[in-house]
Amino acid sequence: MRKKKRILILSEGFGAGHTQAAYALSDSLRLLAPHIQSRVLELGTFLHPTLAPLVIGAYRRTVTTQPKLYGLVYRSQDRKTLNRLTRLALHRICYAQTAAIVRQLKPDAIVCTHPFPSAVISRLKRFGLEVPLYTVITDYDAHGTWVSSEVNTYLVSTPGVKHKLESLGIPPEAVQVTGIPVHPNFWQPHNRDELRARFGLRQLPTVLVMGGGWGLLKDRNFLHHLLRWREQIQLVLCLGSNHSSLRELAEDPRFRHPNIRLLGFTKEVSQWMDVSDLLITKPGGMTCTEALAKGIPMLFHKPIPGQEERNLQYFTQMGFGEAIRSAETVDLWFRQLIDHYPEMEQARSSRSAAGGAAYSPSLCSQAIMEMVP
């Protein structure tokens, strides 16, 4: 009988995408390689369940209330590794306990989907840990904080990200272009008619509006503009874990309409994408990659300065989406959906084929499966 291999997958809760990628890898490996066992940990939350939510909450407030400041810091550190203060903080709160976890779990390989656990494991490797470290970059940019010479292999989204890592001193042979992993639910399409019946949707153009894992769609003027189309287009608003915004919209009589659906956190995003004709979203790496796998066109709403701007740049340059510059951008797309709805299925198939040429959803998992010693 083939010996079971163990993979420890480490993430952090700074945005939903990092941990989504971790679980996507875990479930993909379970599907592709039954001889591999995997375990996912949000390292900071696991080690410090009281402190971590406070730190993540502070990060969330900075991103949402001072996006320009966040973007300035991101750009100023673009080509720099983690600074001395951050490394010291990680040393004090993580290194010893992480070493104990590794000794207990005895993984054959460690995969990191966030730069902080990657930095922690890299330091342990400098002091003698002999476990391969694979780092999955979950955006369409390679910020300097991801970089460490102790990483055995980087798995990245595009050749452009590979080139940037090389410019930061990473050897070309240490980088594989695999795309960002998405859950196996996104690998295959679902039956749209069956989904419409299950979700109680009419056979109308359907637009999915996503605010990210934190539900960052707080632009009420923008949402109210979308309401003008509610007689002709079904609007599905997904606010993630932002319970207060979800409750506020549910109590607003303008959103109580048969063609409007309000969703909180859901594990059925792949099905909602399949039944939708257009996605309006923030350009987060995971959501955009999931939409790429589904072949759904995208409109991008207010990117956070930093990695979301880089994501937007990639997807618009590749022709997979368009930035919302004004309300007119939305109106043009909505009119096209209404006027050409019967032909949307064929257009969706063409986009799916184009996306498939640029992205293979199982490639990242297959690469890790082949590298595990």
KAUR-V250195 format. One record per backbone hydrogen bond with DSSP energy under -0.5 kcal/mol. NH is the residue of the N-H (numbers start at 1). CO is the residue of the C=O. E is the energy in kcal/mol with one decimal. If there is no record, write none. Layout:
NH & CO & E
NH & CO & E
This chain:
5 & 35 & -2.7
7 & 37 & -2.9
8 & 109 & -2.2
9 & 7 & -0.6
9 & 39 & -3.2
10 & 8 & -0.6
10 & 111 & -3.2
11 & 41 & -2.6
15 & 13 & -1.9
18 & 15 & -0.5
19 & 15 & -0.6
20 & 16 & -2.2
21 & 17 & -2.4
22 & 18 & -1.6
23 & 19 & -2.5
24 & 20 & -2.4
25 & 21 & -2.3
26 & 22 & -2.2
27 & 23 & -2.7
28 & 24 & -2.2
29 & 25 & -2.8
30 & 26 & -1.9
31 & 27 & -1.6
32 & 28 & -2.8
33 & 29 & -3.1
36 & 33 & -2.4
37 & 5 & -4.0
39 & 7 & -2.0
41 & 9 & -2.5
43 & 11 & -1.9
43 & 41 & -1.1
46 & 42 & -2.8
47 & 43 & -2.5
48 & 44 & -2.8
52 & 48 & -2.7
54 & 50 & -0.7
54 & 51 & -0.7
55 & 51 & -1.9
56 & 52 & -2.9
57 & 53 & -2.3
58 & 54 & -2.0
59 & 55 & -2.2
60 & 56 & -2.6
61 & 57 & -2.4
62 & 58 & -2.1
63 & 59 & -2.5
64 & 60 & -2.4
65 & 61 & -2.7
66 & 62 & -2.1
70 & 66 & -2.1
71 & 67 & -2.7
72 & 68 & -2.3
73 & 69 & -2.3
74 & 70 & -2.6
75 & 71 & -2.6
76 & 72 & -2.3
77 & 73 & -1.5
78 & 75 & -1.2
80 & 77 & -1.9
87 & 83 & -2.4
88 & 84 & -2.3
89 & 85 & -2.3
90 & 86 & -2.6
91 & 87 & -2.3
92 & 88 & -2.4
93 & 89 & -2.1
94 & 90 & -2.3
95 & 90 & -1.1
96 & 91 & -0.5
98 & 94 & -2.8
99 & 95 & -2.5
100 & 96 & -1.7
101 & 97 & -2.0
102 & 98 & -2.5
103 & 99 & -2.2
104 & 100 & -2.1
105 & 101 & -2.9
106 & 102 & -2.3
108 & 6 & -2.7
109 & 6 & -1.2
110 & 132 & -2.6
111 & 8 & -2.8
112 & 134 & -2.4
113 & 10 & -2.5
118 & 114 & -1.5
119 & 115 & -2.2
120 & 116 & -2.2
121 & 117 & -2.7
122 & 118 & -2.1
123 & 119 & -2.0
124 & 120 & -1.9
125 & 121 & -2.3
126 & 122 & -1.9
127 & 123 & -1.3
128 & 125 & -1.6
129 & 124 & -2.5
132 & 108 & -0.6
134 & 110 & -2.9
134 & 132 & -0.5
135 & 153 & -2.2
136 & 112 & -3.0
136 & 134 & -0.5
137 & 135 & -0.6
137 & 155 & -1.9
138 & 136 & -0.6
143 & 141 & -0.6
144 & 78 & -2.1
146 & 143 & -1.9
147 & 144 & -1.6
151 & 148 & -1.4
152 & 133 & -1.9
153 & 133 & -1.4
154 & 174 & -3.1
155 & 135 & -2.6
156 & 154 & -0.5
156 & 176 & -2.6
157 & 139 & -0.5
162 & 158 & -1.7
163 & 159 & -2.4
164 & 160 & -1.8
165 & 161 & -2.3
166 & 162 & -2.2
167 & 163 & -2.0
168 & 164 & -1.1
168 & 165 & -0.6
169 & 166 & -1.6
170 & 165 & -2.3
174 & 171 & -1.9
175 & 172 & -1.6
176 & 154 & -3.0
178 & 156 & -2.1
178 & 176 & -0.9
179 & 156 & -2.3
182 & 361 & -0.8
186 & 183 & -2.5
187 & 184 & -1.8
188 & 184 & -0.6
192 & 190 & -0.6
195 & 191 & -2.2
196 & 192 & -2.8
197 & 193 & -2.0
198 & 194 & -2.3
199 & 195 & -3.0
200 & 196 & -1.0
201 & 196 & -2.6
204 & 202 & -2.0
207 & 234 & -3.0
208 & 278 & -2.7
209 & 207 & -0.5
209 & 236 & -3.5
210 & 208 & -0.6
210 & 280 & -3.1
211 & 238 & -1.8
215 & 212 & -1.9
216 & 211 & -3.6
218 & 216 & -1.7
220 & 218 & -1.5
223 & 219 & -2.1
224 & 220 & -2.8
225 & 221 & -1.7
226 & 222 & -1.8
227 & 223 & -1.5
228 & 224 & -0.5
228 & 225 & -1.3
229 & 226 & -2.0
230 & 227 & -1.8
232 & 229 & -1.5
233 & 229 & -2.2
234 & 205 & -2.8
235 & 259 & -3.0
236 & 207 & -2.8
236 & 234 & -0.5
237 & 235 & -0.6
237 & 261 & -3.1
238 & 209 & -3.5
238 & 236 & -0.6
239 & 237 & -0.6
239 & 263 & -2.7
240 & 264 & -0.6
241 & 213 & -1.8
242 & 239 & -1.9
243 & 241 & -1.9
246 & 242 & -2.0
247 & 243 & -2.5
248 & 244 & -2.3
249 & 245 & -2.5
250 & 246 & -2.2
251 & 247 & -1.5
252 & 249 & -1.1
253 & 251 & -0.6
255 & 252 & -2.0
256 & 253 & -1.3
257 & 255 & -1.4
260 & 257 & -2.1
261 & 235 & -2.8
263 & 237 & -3.3
265 & 240 & -0.7
272 & 268 & -2.2
273 & 269 & -2.6
274 & 270 & -1.9
275 & 271 & -1.7
276 & 272 & -0.5
276 & 273 & -0.9
277 & 206 & -3.4
278 & 206 & -1.0
279 & 297 & -2.3
280 & 208 & -3.1
281 & 279 & -0.5
281 & 299 & -2.5
282 & 210 & -0.6
284 & 282 & -2.2
288 & 284 & -2.3
289 & 285 & -1.7
290 & 286 & -2.7
291 & 287 & -2.3
292 & 288 & -2.2
293 & 289 & -2.3
294 & 290 & -1.4
295 & 291 & -1.2
296 & 291 & -1.7
298 & 320 & -1.1
299 & 279 & -2.7
300 & 322 & -2.4
301 & 281 & -2.4
302 & 300 & -0.6
308 & 304 & -0.6
309 & 304 & -0.8
310 & 306 & -1.6
311 & 307 & -2.4
312 & 308 & -2.5
313 & 309 & -2.2
314 & 310 & -2.0
315 & 311 & -2.4
316 & 312 & -2.5
317 & 313 & -2.0
318 & 314 & -2.0
319 & 316 & -0.9
320 & 315 & -2.4
321 & 315 & -0.9
322 & 298 & -2.0
324 & 300 & -2.6
325 & 323 & -1.0
329 & 326 & -1.0
330 & 326 & -0.9
331 & 327 & -2.3
332 & 328 & -2.6
333 & 329 & -1.7
334 & 330 & -2.8
335 & 331 & -2.5
336 & 332 & -1.9
337 & 333 & -2.4
338 & 334 & -2.2
339 & 335 & -2.9
340 & 336 & -2.2
341 & 338 & -0.7
343 & 340 & -1.1
344 & 341 & -1.6
347 & 343 & -1.8
348 & 344 & -2.6
349 & 345 & -2.1
350 & 346 & -2.0
351 & 347 & -2.3
352 & 348 & -2.4
353 & 349 & -2.0
354 & 350 & -2.2
355 & 351 & -2.8
356 & 352 & -2.4
357 & 353 & -1.6
358 & 354 & -0.9
358 & 355 & -0.7
359 & 355 & -1.2
361 & 359 & -0.5
363 & 360 & -1.6
364 & 178 & -0.5
366 & 362 & -2.3
367 & 363 & -2.3
368 & 364 & -2.0
369 & 365 & -2.6
370 & 366 & -2.0
371 & 367 & -1.4
372 & 368 & -1.8
